Amino acid sequence: MSEQLDKRISTILFAVSGAIVLYGLVKGLIWFYEWFINLPAYSAGWWGALGHFCLDNLSIIIVIYLVICLQVAGVAEFRFRKNFLKAFLLGIVLTPPGMIFIWGRK
């Protein structure tokens, strides 16, 4: 009986957390779409606006990049039997797709 209750509670918590993440993603995509639509026509101003966006959100971009590197390091640890810390540091330097491509060829 308690196992059934645990499964129900975990399903409810999973659904709630999934809904929160989905809501955040939708709001972020809507914001990005509105920002992208309001860009000037494709010109030097377009590249300037894109550069300012990256500089304004540099901390978010770095955090997302580090999370991707952590995920790829975990994949490298389980799939290729590599050291997690070494894989993480190598992923930061080589970029995650490059690291997986190099290790996947061996």
C-alpha positions as CSV (number, residue, x, y, z in Angstrom):
1,M,0.0,0.0,0.0
2,S,2.8,2.5,0.9
3,E,4.5,1.6,-2.5
4,Q,1.3,2.7,-4.3
5,L,1.2,5.9,-2.4
6,D,4.8,6.6,-3.1
7,K,4.2,6.1,-6.9
8,R,1.2,8.4,-6.8
9,I,3.1,11.1,-4.9
10,S,6.1,10.8,-7.2
11,T,3.8,11.0,-10.3
12,I,2.1,14.1,-9.0
13,L,5.4,15.8,-8.2
14,F,6.8,14.8,-11.5
15,A,3.8,16.3,-13.3
16,V,4.0,19.5,-11.3
17,S,7.7,20.0,-11.9
18,G,7.2,19.1,-15.6
19,A,4.5,21.7,-15.9
20,I,6.7,24.4,-14.2
21,V,9.6,23.6,-16.6
22,L,7.3,23.6,-19.6
23,Y,5.8,27.0,-18.5
24,G,9.2,28.5,-18.1
25,L,10.3,27.2,-21.5
26,V,7.2,28.5,-23.2
27,K,7.6,31.9,-21.6
28,G,11.3,32.0,-22.6
29,L,10.5,31.1,-26.2
30,I,7.8,33.7,-26.4
31,W,10.2,36.3,-25.0
32,F,12.9,35.2,-27.4
33,Y,10.5,35.3,-30.4
34,E,9.3,38.8,-29.5
35,W,12.9,40.0,-29.1
36,F,13.9,38.4,-32.4
37,I,10.9,40.0,-34.2
38,N,11.8,43.5,-32.9
39,L,15.4,43.3,-34.3
40,P,16.2,45.7,-37.1
41,A,16.4,44.5,-40.6
42,Y,19.4,42.3,-41.4
43,S,22.3,44.8,-41.3
44,A,25.2,45.8,-39.1
45,G,22.6,46.8,-36.5
46,W,21.3,43.2,-36.5
47,W,24.7,41.8,-35.5
48,G,25.1,44.6,-32.9
49,A,21.8,43.8,-31.3
50,L,22.7,40.1,-31.3
51,G,26.1,40.9,-29.7
52,H,24.4,43.1,-27.0
53,F,22.0,40.3,-26.3
54,C,24.9,37.9,-25.7
55,L,26.7,40.4,-23.5
56,D,23.6,41.2,-21.5
57,N,22.9,37.5,-20.9
58,L,26.5,36.3,-20.6
59,S,26.0,34.7,-17.2
60,I,23.0,32.7,-18.4
61,I,24.9,31.6,-21.5
62,I,27.9,30.5,-19.4
63,V,25.7,28.6,-16.9
64,I,23.9,26.8,-19.7
65,Y,27.2,25.9,-21.3
66,L,28.5,24.5,-18.1
67,V,25.4,22.4,-17.5
68,I,25.7,21.0,-21.0
69,C,29.4,20.2,-20.3
70,L,28.4,18.4,-17.0
71,Q,25.8,16.3,-18.9
72,V,28.2,15.3,-21.6
73,A,30.8,14.4,-18.9
74,G,28.3,12.1,-17.3
75,V,27.6,10.5,-20.7
76,A,31.3,10.1,-21.3
77,E,31.8,8.5,-17.8
78,F,29.1,5.9,-18.4
79,R,29.4,5.2,-22.1
80,F,33.2,5.5,-22.6
81,R,34.4,4.7,-19.0
82,K,36.2,8.1,-18.7
83,N,37.0,10.0,-15.5
84,F,34.1,12.5,-14.8
85,L,36.3,15.4,-13.8
86,K,38.7,15.0,-16.7
87,A,35.8,14.7,-19.1
88,F,34.2,17.8,-17.7
89,L,37.3,19.9,-18.0
90,L,38.0,18.5,-21.5
91,G,34.4,19.3,-22.4
92,I,34.9,22.9,-21.4
93,V,38.0,23.2,-23.6
94,L,37.0,21.2,-26.6
95,T,33.2,21.8,-26.5
96,P,31.0,18.8,-25.7
97,P,30.2,17.7,-29.3
98,G,33.9,17.8,-30.2
99,M,34.8,15.7,-27.1
100,I,32.1,13.1,-27.8
101,F,33.2,12.9,-31.4
102,I,36.8,12.4,-30.5
103,W,36.1,9.7,-27.9
104,G,33.4,8.1,-30.0
105,R,35.9,7.4,-32.8
106,K,38.2,5.3,-30.7
